[in-house]
Amino acid sequence: MGLLRSCLLSGLLISAASLPSWGQFNFNYDATQRRWTLRNSLVEANFVLTPEGHFRFEDFHSLRNNNAWTAYPAGSSPLQIHADGVLFDQNTPYRLVSTGRRQIPRNGLRYLIVLEDLDRRGRLFIEIEMYLQQPVLRFSARLRNVNPQPLHVTGVDILPLAIADKGRTFRSFNVDQWWGGGKGGNFQVNQDTLGEGKQGVVYSGAYGQQCSWFALRDAENFGLFAGWEFDGRAVGVVDHNPGKALLQLSVPVEGIDRTLAQGEELAIPAYFLGMYQGDWDEAGYVTQRFVEAAVAQPASDSRFPYVIWDSWNYDLYLDEATLRRNAQIAANLGIELFVIDLGWARQIGDWYADPRKFPSGMRALSDYVHSLGMKFGLHFAFAEAAATSPVLLQNPDWRSSENYHYFGADSLCLSHRPVREWLLAQTLRMIDDYNIDWILQDGENMVKQCVKTTHTHAPGDSNYANAVDGLDWLIDQVKQQRPKVEWENCEDGGNMMTYSMARRYVTSINADDSGPMTTRQAIYGASYPFPTRYMDRYMPNTQLTPYITRSYMFGGPWIFMNRLPEMRPQDLQLAASEVRLYKSMREHIREGKVYHLTARPAETRIDALESYNFATGSAIVFVYRPSAAPASRTLRVRGLNRNLSYEVRYQDSGRTLTMTGAQLLDTGIDLNLTAVNSAEIIFVTPEE
């Protein structure tokens, strides 16, 4: 559609006061009031440029119920930037340079608003988006220096909204990452009532503590959620001050120090703001559907999420013959992607296959894997290099000032221009030489801390620069030039759970190489803010039981690490059967709504997760009995139509029942798992 017709009034390029809607959208700019209205079939948002020239958020409300969020009377800016000791915020006077709207990919519509402060320090390019059938607003901006004098940016708040509380009380909700190797957090959920000194705090980003998302809701279960697209560290705060009737949102970037020459720009990380009505499961589901619709990297294969084999249980002791034997068995099991983990290269940072381990060459192994009908992937810790690797022997200053010691290697500073340009060439060469379909990106903190004065970034800017100019730039460049290659995030386990990550990767590890209980605990928490495909699970080398296989089955890619030639025949038979079962369910789970039917998994109780698929009206329930849990409990299924009849089928026992939706919702299913460390899958299907 491009920029729609606009008119030149008083030197300003302004869209006409009333423009025809596109599909379900109604985006309008009222030139007399200088007010922007953005509406789809579910929600409406309003922004205004006041007579004093202050650009402000006015309100965001549902068109279907009473869920409404209105700016604080003193004013609220949708962005806040510190530059040269001055704030660009709700009190900055601007002139309007231009505005217009355009259709964007993935069924979206965008307003572009260009503002310039009256002192001509900077020009803001503001983009506000909505998408079809999504109760969500997405906001991003760029700041350009239009002055011959340098513009020094020292602070950015991604989400500085001030909202009137209207006498309401609020509960907040967020989810930990896998941090500190799981010792600091394993996707625990955090919730509290705001006010009286209690805040919702989210320490997000690589090496952070929480996922870059929070939700809140009032006493009537009208809720708001937000997520931000930034891999660096930021501190999200949700603060309620009842005395001032103020609900304050804030997500300042940790440490930014960027000097813009004339014409240079700074990209402000995007955020999205959405509405829901219901519980935390509903907040998660509405978030996930928006992320899939507008943010997440699309998978290139309708079979996704894949069944994967990964070599890590061989540690660094790989060889071509062993991998070929595993590949043949993996193909027979129905595995779809074969990944060689750490240890294939000559050294970390020397990204050529070790000829001692691969005498026929890596391309020969890749061709063999492809001949078996599987995709081929390689582990790639591109932000690390061994001290004796050629790249560091030739360029010792490429190290970041802080070393994170990934498997004894040194850390590279991705925002240093020569480093990222060298890495781009290495990545493209590696993809082409070895015919790679999948990159398992690993590393210890992908957003390094670096204060070197010899690098191309400012010493105080490494958090932003290593995230945006380094990590994001590299992956974006590779994806532009090799778009069919898919990326998996594996930073120190699930320790970079951000929506910038989701924009670039098709999946992410959660709890790293862990046991059944730890893995289920991670899935329990991660399945609130992220679509299920961003929860891949690594099943370590062990003899198999249904309790083990099914503890790794719910979510995204299911990754085997078993030494396949050493497995017993009965284990291989069970694995093949469970792979077929997983494939029959993966589309349902990928598209379904997650219901957390029990509390967080623990050894002393039965735990259960449900996936309800609205398209089919059916549910799949995974139930687990750990070693110290009682044998029986009642479980109420959710999401069903109480007026329909359903077939209830148990996967292992073969038991089949007919129950009404009302019975399943109100009374529930009686479970009796007689064996400890057992699991059952229950299929609930509407009868014709």
Beta strands, then each sheet from edge to edge (+ up, - down):
strand 1: 6-9
strand 2: 12-15
strand 3: 28-30
strand 4: 35-39
strand 5: 43-49
strand 6: 55-62
strand 7: 68-70
strand 8: 80-83
strand 9: 86-88
strand 10: 94-104
strand 11: 108-117
strand 12: 123-131
strand 13: 136-144
strand 14: 151-157
strand 15: 162-164
strand 16: 170-175
strand 17: 178-179
strand 18: 185-186
strand 19: 189-193
strand 20: 199-204
strand 21: 213-218
strand 22: 222-228
strand 23: 234-241
strand 24: 246-250
strand 25: 258-260
strand 26: 265-277
strand 27: 307-310
strand 28: 337-340
strand 29: 345-347
strand 30: 350-353
strand 31: 375-380
strand 32: 384-385
strand 33: 410-411
strand 34: 438-443
strand 35: 486-491
strand 36: 507-513
strand 37: 536-539
strand 38: 558-560
strand 39: 593-596
strand 40: 607-613
strand 41: 618-625
strand 42: 632-635
strand 43: 645-650
strand 44: 656-660
strand 45: 669-672
strand 46: 678-686
sheet 1: 1+ 2-
sheet 2: 3+ 4- 5+ 6- 7+
sheet 3: 9+ 8- 14+ 25-
sheet 4: 10+ 11- 12+ 13- 26+ 22- 21+ 16- 19+
sheet 5: 15+ 24- 23+ 20-
sheet 6: 17+ 18-
sheet 7: 27+ 28+ 31+ 34+ 35+ 36+ 37+ 38+ 27+
sheet 8: 29+ 30-
sheet 9: 32+ 33-
sheet 10: 39+ 40- 41+ 46- 43+ 44-
sheet 11: 42+ 45-
end
